């Protein structure tokens, strides 16, 4: 069986950049919200969301850089 190369098209690249931007915007917004949250449960959830979007951004950067070692 022939192995398929790992290749990202320019259209894929554009989609990945858009997804990165959505995640980065949410990451920044949640970071800004932290200063105004007093409820500890909401603070915990917000921190989890920050970590989620941060990790998504890192994954997307690795895709854009062509790092396929996941």
ZAVEX-448457 format. One record per atom (N, C-alpha, C): residue number from 1; atom name; x, y, z. Coordinates in nm, 2 decimals, always signed. Layout:
(NUM; "CA"; (X; Y; Z))
...
***
This chain:
(1; "N"; (+0.08; -0.12; +0.00))
(1; "CA"; (+0.00; +0.00; +0.00))
(1; "C"; (+0.09; +0.12; +0.00))
(2; "N"; (+0.05; +0.22; -0.08))
(2; "CA"; (+0.13; +0.35; -0.09))
(2; "C"; (+0.09; +0.44; +0.03))
(3; "N"; (+0.20; +0.50; +0.09))
(3; "CA"; (+0.18; +0.59; +0.20))
(3; "C"; (+0.15; +0.73; +0.15))
(4; "N"; (+0.05; +0.80; +0.21))
(4; "CA"; (+0.02; +0.93; +0.18))
(4; "C"; (+0.11; +1.03; +0.25))
(5; "N"; (+0.16; +1.13; +0.18))
(5; "CA"; (+0.24; +1.23; +0.24))
(5; "C"; (+0.16; +1.32; +0.33))
(6; "N"; (+0.22; +1.37; +0.44))
(6; "CA"; (+0.16; +1.48; +0.52))
(6; "C"; (+0.17; +1.61; +0.44))
(7; "N"; (+0.06; +1.66; +0.40))
(7; "CA"; (+0.07; +1.78; +0.32))
(7; "C"; (-0.05; +1.87; +0.36))
(8; "N"; (-0.02; +2.00; +0.38))
(8; "CA"; (-0.13; +2.09; +0.41))
(8; "C"; (-0.14; +2.19; +0.29))
(9; "N"; (-0.26; +2.19; +0.23))
(9; "CA"; (-0.28; +2.28; +0.11))
(9; "C"; (-0.29; +2.42; +0.16))
(10; "N"; (-0.29; +2.52; +0.07))
(10; "CA"; (-0.30; +2.66; +0.10))
(10; "C"; (-0.44; +2.69; +0.16))
(11; "N"; (-0.54; +2.61; +0.11))
(11; "CA"; (-0.67; +2.63; +0.17))
(11; "C"; (-0.68; +2.58; +0.31))
(12; "N"; (-0.62; +2.46; +0.34))
(12; "CA"; (-0.61; +2.41; +0.47))
(12; "C"; (-0.53; +2.51; +0.56))
(13; "N"; (-0.42; +2.56; +0.51))
(13; "CA"; (-0.34; +2.65; +0.59))
(13; "C"; (-0.43; +2.78; +0.63))
(14; "N"; (-0.51; +2.82; +0.54))
(14; "CA"; (-0.59; +2.94; +0.56))
(14; "C"; (-0.70; +2.90; +0.67))
(15; "N"; (-0.76; +2.78; +0.67))
(15; "CA"; (-0.85; +2.74; +0.77))
(15; "C"; (-0.78; +2.73; +0.91))
(16; "N"; (-0.67; +2.67; +0.91))
(16; "CA"; (-0.59; +2.66; +1.03))
(16; "C"; (-0.56; +2.79; +1.09))
(17; "N"; (-0.52; +2.89; +1.01))
(17; "CA"; (-0.49; +3.02; +1.06))
(17; "C"; (-0.62; +3.09; +1.12))
(18; "N"; (-0.73; +3.07; +1.05))
(18; "CA"; (-0.86; +3.12; +1.11))
(18; "C"; (-0.89; +3.06; +1.24))
(19; "N"; (-0.88; +2.93; +1.25))
(19; "CA"; (-0.91; +2.86; +1.38))
(19; "C"; (-0.81; +2.91; +1.49))
(20; "N"; (-0.69; +2.92; +1.45))
(20; "CA"; (-0.59; +2.98; +1.55))
(20; "C"; (-0.64; +3.11; +1.60))
(21; "N"; (-0.68; +3.20; +1.51))
(21; "CA"; (-0.72; +3.34; +1.55))
(21; "C"; (-0.84; +3.33; +1.64))
(22; "N"; (-0.94; +3.24; +1.61))
(22; "CA"; (-1.05; +3.23; +1.70))
(22; "C"; (-1.01; +3.19; +1.84))
(23; "N"; (-0.92; +3.09; +1.84))
(23; "CA"; (-0.88; +3.04; +1.97))
(23; "C"; (-0.79; +3.15; +2.05))
(24; "N"; (-0.71; +3.22; +1.97))
(24; "CA"; (-0.63; +3.32; +2.04))
(24; "C"; (-0.71; +3.43; +2.09))
(25; "N"; (-0.81; +3.48; +2.02))
(25; "CA"; (-0.90; +3.58; +2.07))
(25; "C"; (-0.97; +3.54; +2.19))
(26; "N"; (-1.02; +3.42; +2.20))
(26; "CA"; (-1.09; +3.37; +2.32))
(26; "C"; (-0.99; +3.36; +2.43))
(27; "N"; (-0.87; +3.31; +2.41))
(27; "CA"; (-0.76; +3.30; +2.51))
(27; "C"; (-0.74; +3.44; +2.57))
(28; "N"; (-0.73; +3.54; +2.49))
(28; "CA"; (-0.70; +3.68; +2.54))
(28; "C"; (-0.82; +3.73; +2.62))
(29; "N"; (-0.95; +3.71; +2.57))
(29; "CA"; (-1.06; +3.75; +2.63))
(29; "C"; (-1.08; +3.69; +2.77))
(30; "N"; (-1.06; +3.56; +2.78))
(30; "CA"; (-1.07; +3.49; +2.91))
(30; "C"; (-0.97; +3.54; +3.01))
(31; "N"; (-0.85; +3.57; +2.96))
(31; "CA"; (-0.74; +3.62; +3.04))
(31; "C"; (-0.79; +3.76; +3.10))
(32; "N"; (-0.85; +3.84; +3.01))
(32; "CA"; (-0.90; +3.97; +3.06))
(32; "C"; (-1.01; +3.96; +3.16))
(33; "N"; (-1.09; +3.86; +3.15))
(33; "CA"; (-1.20; +3.84; +3.24))
(33; "C"; (-1.16; +3.80; +3.38))
(34; "N"; (-1.04; +3.74; +3.39))
(34; "CA"; (-0.99; +3.69; +3.52))
(34; "C"; (-0.99; +3.79; +3.62))
(35; "N"; (-0.96; +3.91; +3.59))
(35; "CA"; (-0.95; +4.02; +3.68))
(35; "C"; (-1.09; +4.06; +3.74))
(36; "N"; (-1.19; +4.03; +3.68))
(36; "CA"; (-1.33; +4.07; +3.72))
(36; "C"; (-1.41; +3.95; +3.78))
(37; "N"; (-1.35; +3.84; +3.80))
(37; "CA"; (-1.43; +3.72; +3.85))
(37; "C"; (-1.40; +3.71; +4.00))
(38; "N"; (-1.50; +3.70; +4.07))
(38; "CA"; (-1.49; +3.68; +4.22))
(38; "C"; (-1.53; +3.54; +4.26))
(39; "N"; (-1.62; +3.48; +4.19))
(39; "CA"; (-1.67; +3.34; +4.22))
(39; "C"; (-1.56; +3.24; +4.18))
(40; "N"; (-1.53; +3.16; +4.28))
(40; "CA"; (-1.42; +3.07; +4.27))
(40; "C"; (-1.45; +2.96; +4.16))
(41; "N"; (-1.57; +2.92; +4.16))
(41; "CA"; (-1.61; +2.81; +4.06))
(41; "C"; (-1.60; +2.86; +3.92))
(42; "N"; (-1.64; +2.99; +3.90))
(42; "CA"; (-1.63; +3.05; +3.76))
(42; "C"; (-1.49; +3.07; +3.73))
(43; "N"; (-1.41; +3.11; +3.83))
(43; "CA"; (-1.27; +3.14; +3.81))
(43; "C"; (-1.20; +3.01; +3.77))
(44; "N"; (-1.23; +2.90; +3.83))
(44; "CA"; (-1.17; +2.77; +3.79))
(44; "C"; (-1.21; +2.73; +3.65))
(45; "N"; (-1.33; +2.75; +3.61))
(45; "CA"; (-1.38; +2.71; +3.48))
(45; "C"; (-1.31; +2.80; +3.37))
(46; "N"; (-1.30; +2.93; +3.41))
(46; "CA"; (-1.23; +3.03; +3.32))
(46; "C"; (-1.08; +2.99; +3.30))
(47; "N"; (-1.02; +2.95; +3.40))
(47; "CA"; (-0.88; +2.90; +3.39))
(47; "C"; (-0.87; +2.78; +3.30))
(48; "N"; (-0.97; +2.69; +3.32))
(48; "CA"; (-0.97; +2.57; +3.23))
(48; "C"; (-0.99; +2.61; +3.08))
(49; "N"; (-1.07; +2.70; +3.06))
(49; "CA"; (-1.09; +2.75; +2.92))
(49; "C"; (-0.97; +2.82; +2.87))
(50; "N"; (-0.90; +2.89; +2.95))
(50; "CA"; (-0.77; +2.96; +2.91))
(50; "C"; (-0.67; +2.85; +2.87))
(51; "N"; (-0.66; +2.74; +2.95))
(51; "CA"; (-0.57; +2.64; +2.92))
(51; "C"; (-0.61; +2.56; +2.79))
(52; "N"; (-0.74; +2.54; +2.77))
(52; "CA"; (-0.79; +2.47; +2.65))
(52; "C"; (-0.75; +2.55; +2.53))
(53; "N"; (-0.78; +2.68; +2.53))
(53; "CA"; (-0.75; +2.76; +2.41))
(53; "C"; (-0.60; +2.78; +2.39))
(54; "N"; (-0.52; +2.79; +2.49))
(54; "CA"; (-0.38; +2.80; +2.48))
(54; "C"; (-0.32; +2.67; +2.42))
(55; "N"; (-0.37; +2.55; +2.46))
(55; "CA"; (-0.33; +2.43; +2.41))
(55; "C"; (-0.37; +2.41; +2.26))
(56; "N"; (-0.49; +2.46; +2.23))
(56; "CA"; (-0.53; +2.46; +2.09))
(56; "C"; (-0.44; +2.54; +2.00))
(57; "N"; (-0.41; +2.66; +2.05))
(57; "CA"; (-0.32; +2.75; +1.98))
(57; "C"; (-0.18; +2.68; +1.95))
(58; "N"; (-0.13; +2.62; +2.05))
(58; "CA"; (+0.00; +2.55; +2.04))
(58; "C"; (-0.01; +2.43; +1.94))
(59; "N"; (-0.12; +2.36; +1.94))
(59; "CA"; (-0.14; +2.25; +1.84))
(59; "C"; (-0.15; +2.31; +1.70))
(60; "N"; (-0.22; +2.42; +1.69))
(60; "CA"; (-0.24; +2.48; +1.55))
(60; "C"; (-0.11; +2.53; +1.50))
(61; "N"; (-0.03; +2.59; +1.59))
(61; "CA"; (+0.10; +2.64; +1.55))
(61; "C"; (+0.19; +2.53; +1.50))
(62; "N"; (+0.19; +2.41; +1.57))
(62; "CA"; (+0.27; +2.30; +1.53))
(62; "C"; (+0.22; +2.25; +1.39))
(63; "N"; (+0.09; +2.25; +1.36))
(63; "CA"; (+0.04; +2.21; +1.23))
(63; "C"; (+0.09; +2.31; +1.13))
(64; "N"; (+0.09; +2.44; +1.16))
(64; "CA"; (+0.13; +2.54; +1.06))
(64; "C"; (+0.28; +2.53; +1.03))
(65; "N"; (+0.36; +2.49; +1.13))
(65; "CA"; (+0.50; +2.48; +1.12))
(65; "C"; (+0.54; +2.34; +1.06))
(66; "N"; (+0.44; +2.25; +1.04))
(66; "CA"; (+0.47; +2.13; +0.98))
(66; "C"; (+0.52; +2.02; +1.07))
(67; "N"; (+0.50; +2.04; +1.20))
(67; "CA"; (+0.55; +1.94; +1.30))
(67; "C"; (+0.44; +1.84; +1.31))
(68; "N"; (+0.46; +1.72; +1.27))
(68; "CA"; (+0.36; +1.61; +1.27))
(68; "C"; (+0.39; +1.51; +1.38))
(69; "N"; (+0.48; +1.54; +1.47))
(69; "CA"; (+0.52; +1.45; +1.58))
(69; "C"; (+0.42; +1.48; +1.70))
(70; "N"; (+0.30; +1.42; +1.69))
(70; "CA"; (+0.21; +1.44; +1.80))
(70; "C"; (+0.21; +1.33; +1.90))
***
